[in-house]
Amino acid sequence: MHRATKIVATIGPASSTPEILLQMIQAGADVVRLNFSHGTADDHRQRAEFVREAARQAGREVAIMADLQGPKIRVGKFENGKVTLTSGEPFILDADCELGNQERAGLDYKDLPRDLKPGDVLLLNDGLIVLNVQRVIGNEIHTIVKIGGDLSNNKGINRQGGGLSAPALTAKDMEDIRTAMSLGVDFVAVSFPKNATDMEMARQLANIAGAPYGIKPKMIAKIERAEAIPALQGILDASDGIMVARGDLAVEVGNAAVPALQKRMIRMARESNKFVITATQMMESMIYAPVPTRAEVSDVANAVLDGTDAVMLSAESAAGKYPVQTIETMAAICVEAEKSEQSELDKDFLDRTFTRIDQSIAMGALFTAYHLGAKAIVALTESGSTALWMSRHWTHVPIFALTPRVGSERAMALYRNVTSLHLDTNTDRDTALQQALETVVSKGYASRGDMVVLTVGEPMGQAGGTNTLKIVRVGEPY
């Protein structure tokens, strides 16, 4: 079955061997995420090499995403590895503390005391522990434990409602961008951006670091700060796509607010011609169990019905017991959810204006394929923009984007309902179109007598040059 929704799989200790990676790609992973919060540069380099080799063996291009750690604000380490906090007891967060104990913990973000005032609420370990700030004395934050529990080394800290001033890009992130570019990654995900400026700075750094390798990666903004919500349109404009990072976002804005925000973010991304990934705890129980919960199935299906381009696995594929089975299960859920989706293409086109020729051709191809019942849309594209525009509107007609550029082929691995394929085009349009049609037929996507809608640019080989729409029946002469 053709699956429109893409799957991003994080790799880690459970999935870093060439054998498992090949099985994950064969099971349906479209993008592999390298989590730069863990591991060394050499670890990431080896994993990237394994991904490229596994993709080669699988016979298709798989994109690689570098996910930056960002300013994760954490407690320090404890003398005995952890402490147990009791509700009603005092506890101090101390920027000068080296090793924590039952009374106090150190901070890796030394400016945290400057960001806080009495009455603030701190959420530790993804909100499992809650501290009420009583007063700030120098580098010490004096709190009362509202909700206690076990607190171990390096657990994260959020302020309820957001507002911490830590910059989105740390010195580690800047070094990691350089590493990521040397690996030839296709996407860079920026953690905790507050505004468009954070994304513009990250893009500039990535472009400079990627220049020696001929790389300009697609930039993804992870929406996980409360401040990012009112700045969302600006962040979208400065990014190629966004990630609905529901973990830290839920801690800052509250769990109850996240589902509606998810729907809003997906809608805004599609309207802005950007791609969107839905992430965090989608199949969490499959870290330990061979089947998901019914709630997880509904969660993945609802993200698909919301219109997300991709759904993402984190610990499920990085450290879980069933990485391959989890991808297979997620793929099956996506396919079932897509069957019930209603296309609203005619409504989508109301009050729309297109100022670019290539965008008009893309929309015309969609409209034509939808109303004529075409089996497929085949887009010959250099940059992948034509395929991106088509993928912002849902129809049940699969889109096949053929490109001579490997970078474009990998970038399109994240676009909903787009299957990217390699095509060695030449300057002769008819030859290229014939090759494109033969490629789609040979892979079983269309057969003799099927109607196919083709788009191409003349002269060929120019990004943004799509200007021709052609309707053909497979097996009939042009």
N, C-alpha and C positions, 0 to 999 in steps of 0.2 A: 504493500500500500504506500502511496505517496504521502509523506508527512510534511506538512507546511511549517509547523513550529520546530525551531531548532533547539538542540540540547547542548548546554555548556557543562563540561565535566571537569572538576578540579582534580589534579593528580597530587598524590602524596605517598606516604609509606605503603599503602595498600595497592597502589596502581602505577608504580614507577618502573616496572619491568617491561621490556619490549613485548613479551607474550600477552600480558594483561592489557597493555595499551592497544595492541592490535585487536583484541577481543572487544574492547570498549568502543573502538571506532567502527568495527563491524556491527556492533549492537546499536549504533546510532549516534555516537558523540560527534558533533559537528565542530565544536570549538573546545580546545583544551586550555584550562586556566592554570597558570603558575601563580601560586600564592606567595608573594614576596614577604609576607609576614613570617614565613618559616623557611629554613634552608639557606644554604650559601650560594654564591654565584656559580660555583662549580656544580652544585646540585641542580640548579636551574638549567645550566648549559647541557648537562648530560640528559636531563629529562626532555629538553627541547629537541635534542638529536634523536632520542628514542621516538618522540612524536612524529618527526618528519619521516623517519624510517618506517614506522608502523603505517603511516598514511600512504607511503609509497607502495607498501605491500598490499594495502587495502584497495589501491587503485583509485584514490580520490584525494583531493586537497582538504586538509583540516587546518583550521586557523589556530593560532596560539595567542592567548591573552595574558599579559603581565599585569597582575593586580597588585598595586602598590600598597604598602602597609599604612601610610599616612600617619597623622599625629594621634595614634592610639594612646590615650591617657590612662596610665596604669599605676597600681600600687607597686612597690618594690618587692624585694624578697624578704622572707621571714626566717628567723633563726632555726625554726623547726619545720620549715616548709609551709606551714599553715597555722591559723589560729581559729578559734570558734568565738564569734561575737554574740553577745546576749542582749536581747531587747531591753532598753532602759538604761544600759551601761554606757559610760563615756568611752570615746575612742578618738585618737588623734591621728590625723594625717600630717606628716612632718617632712617637709622638703629636705631637711638636713639629716634625716635618719638613714643610716646605712643598712641595718638589718632590723626588720620589724619584730614585734613581740605582742603580747596580749593587750598592751596599752596603746601601742602606736604602730604605724606603718610608714615606710618611705614612699616617695613619689618619683616617677621617672620624668614627669613634667614639672619642673621646678617653679614655674610661674602660676601654678594652679591657685595658691593662696591669693594672688592679685585679682583673680577672676571671681572670687566668692565674697558673700556677705551673709550676716546672720539671717536665718530664715530660708536659705537655699536648701534644696534637697539633692543629695548625691545618691546615685544608683550605681552599685558595684556588681561586677560579675553578671552583666546583662539583666540587672534589675532584681536579682535574687536577694541582695542585701541593700537596705535603705538606711542612709544616715541623714540626720537633720543637723545642719550647721548652726552652732550656737554662737561662736565668735571666731575671729581670725586674729591671731597674735603673731606678728612677724611672719615666719615661715611655717607656723603651725595652724592647722585648721582643727578647731575643737568641735566635736560632734557628739550627739547622742544617738545610739543605735535604735532605729525605729523597728526594723525587721532584721533579725540576726541570722547567723548561719556560719558555715565554714568559709573562710577567706584564705585562699592560697596565693602563692607567688604570681606576680605579674597580671592579676585580674584587672579588667578594664574599669574605668570610672566615667560616668556621664553625669551632667547636671540636668535635672528635670527641666524641660523647656528649652534646653540648649543654651548657647551664649558663651561657650568657652572660646578663648581667643587664639588657641593654637593654630598656626598656619597650616594650610592643607598640604604643602610640600615640605617635608623635613630634609635634612642633609642626607639621611639614608635613602629617601625617595629619589633624590637627585642622582645619587650613585647608582641606584637600582635602575633608573631610566637608561643610564649609559650601558649597564649590563644587558638590559632587555633589548636595546637596539643592536648590540653585538650578536644577540641570539637570532635576530631577524623576526621579532614578534610582529603580529599583525594588528593587535589592539593593546592599548594601555588604559587600564582602569584606575582612575584617580579617586582616592578615598577622602571623604569628608570635605569636598569643596563647598565653600559658602556662597560663591558668586561666580559670575562669568570670568572675572579677572583670574581666579585660581585656575580655571580651565585654559585660559589663553596662555598663562605662564607655563603650564604643564606642556601644552602643545609646542610652544616655542622651544623648550628644553628638549623635547622628544625629537623635533625636526632637526635641531642642531646636532644632537647625538646620533641621529639616524643618517645624516648627510653622507658620511664616509661610506655607508653601506647602501646608499640609494633608497632609503626607507623613509616614508612618512606615514606613521601608524595612525589608525583611526582612534580617536580619543573618546573614552567612556567616562561620564561623570557618575559616581556612585552617590545616590541621594540618600544620605543617612544623618544629616544634621537638620535640626528644626529651622535654622536660618536659611537653608536651601529651598524650603517650600515657597516662600514669597518671591524668591529670586529664580524660580524654576524656568521661566521663559528665557531669561538671559543666559542661564546655564545651558539650556537646550541649544540656543543660537550659537554658543561658543563650543559645542561638542558635536561629535558625530552620532552619539547615542547616549542613553542613560541606563543605569541599573537601579531598579527598585530594591535597595538594600534594606530589607525589612528588619534586620536585627537591631543595629544601633538606632535606626530611625524610630522603632517602636519604643526603645528605652527613653528617647528624648521626648517624643510626642504622645506616648501612651499607646498600648496595644490596640485599643478600640478605634483609634483614628486611622490605623494603617490600611485596612481594606478599601476605604473610600479614597484615600490618597493614592493607592495602587491604581485604581481605575482612572483617576484623574491624570496621573503621570503617563499611563499608557496612552490615553486619548490625546494628551497634549503632544507627546512624542510623535505619534502618527500624523497629527495635523501639521507638525513642523518638519515632516519628511526626515525624521530621525528614527533610528532603531531603538528598541527597549528590551531589557533583560529583566525577568522577575527572579528574585533570589532569596535565599535563607530558609532553611528548615522545610523545604518542599517535600522531601521524602525522609525526614529525620529518623523515623523509626527503623528504616532499612539500614541504618548503621549496624544494627544488631539483629534485625529480623529479615527473613527472606520475602516477606510481603509487607506492603504499606498499610497504614490505617485507612479506613474509609474517609476520614477527614482529609488526609493527605491526597488521596485520589481526587476529592472534590476541589482541593486547593489548586492542584496542577490544572485540572480541567477548567476551573474558573479563570485562571490566568490566561489560558488559551482563548476562552470565550471573550475575555476582556480585549484580546487582540495583541498580546505580547508577541514579540518576535522570537524570544527564546526563554526557556526555563533553565535554571541553573542548579547544579548539585555541588555541595561543598564537602563537608566531612563524609557524606554518604559515599562518594567515590574516592575521596582522598585517604580516608582512614577506616572505612566501613568493611564489614565482612563480605558484602555482596556487590562490589562496584559494577560488574557487568550486568548482573540481574537487575540492579536498580535502573540502569540506563534502558534496558529492554522494557521494563515495566513502565517507566516514564514515557517512552516512545509510544507504547500501546495506548496509554491514557490520552496522549495528544491526538492520535489518529481518531479515536472514538469521539473526542470532544469536537474535533473539526467537522465530523460528519453532520453534526446538528447545527452548525453555524449558518445563519441566514445572511445572504449577500444583500447589501443595501447600496449597490453601485450607483443606481440611478439617483438615489437621494444624495449620495456622496458628491455627485457632480453638480447638484443645484448650487447656484450662486458661486461657482468656482470660475476663476479666470486664469488663463495660462499665458504668460508673456514670453516663454521660451519655446522655440520650435521643437527641440528634443523632448521637452516635457509634454507638449501637446501631442506628439506622436506616441509617447508612452501611454497617455490617457486614452487616445484614440484606439490603440491596440487592445487595451483592457476592455473598453466599451464594445468593440467589435467582436472580440473573442467571446465575451459574456453573452451577447445577444445572438450570435451565430452558432453557439454551442461548439466552439472549437475545442479540440482535444488538448492543445497546448499553445502557449505563446513562446516564441523563440526570439530572443533579443541578442543581436550581435553588438557587443559593447566593449569599449576600451576601459572606461573608468568604473563602470557598474552603476552609474547614476540612473540610467533608464530602468534597470531592474529594481533599484531602490524605490523610485517613484511608483512603479507598478505595484510593488509589494505593500504600499501604504493603504491599498484598497483591497478588501477581501472578495475574491471570487473563487469558485471551485476549479478554475482553470489553472493548472500548474504553469509556472514561469521558468523557462530554461534560459539561462544567461551564458552565452558562449563568448569567451574572451581570450586573446593571446597573452594577456598579462597575468602571471601567477599571483601577483599581489592583489589584483582585482578579484581573481577567482576565490582567494582565501577570504577577502573582506566580505564577499557576498555569502559566505558560509553562515552569517548571522541574520540575513534578510529573510523574513517570513515568506514562505511559499516560493522561494527562489532556489533552484538547483543550478549551481555554477559548474560549468564544464570548460575544459581547455580546447581551444580551436586555433590552429596555426593558420591565420587568415593571410590572404595576399591582397593585392590592390584590385583584383577583378571581383566585382560585386556578385555576379551570378555564380561564379565558382565558389565563393565564400558561402553564399546562401545554400547552395547545393550540399556543400560539406556540412553545414550546420544541420540541415534537414537529415542527412544521412547519419550524423552523430546521434541525434535524438531517436531516430528509428532503430539504429543498431543497439541502443541501450533499452529498447522495449517500451519507450514512452509514447510512441505513436506508431500506427501501422497503415498499410495501404488503404486509401480512401478516406482517411481521417483529415479533417480540416485543421490547418495550422496557420497561426498569424505570425508573420515575421516582421522584425524591425531592424533597420540597418542605417548607417550613415554613409553619405557619398560627398566627397571622396572618403574612402575608408582610412582608418588609422588615426583619426582625430578624436580626442576626448571631447564629449559634448556635441558631437556632430550628427547624432541620430536625426534623420530627416525623411525617412522613407518607411512606409507601411505596405506590406504585401500579404495577400491572402492566397494560400495554395492548398490543394489537396495532394496528399502524399501519393506518389506514383504517377501523377499527371504532369505533363510538360508545362513549363512556365509560359 
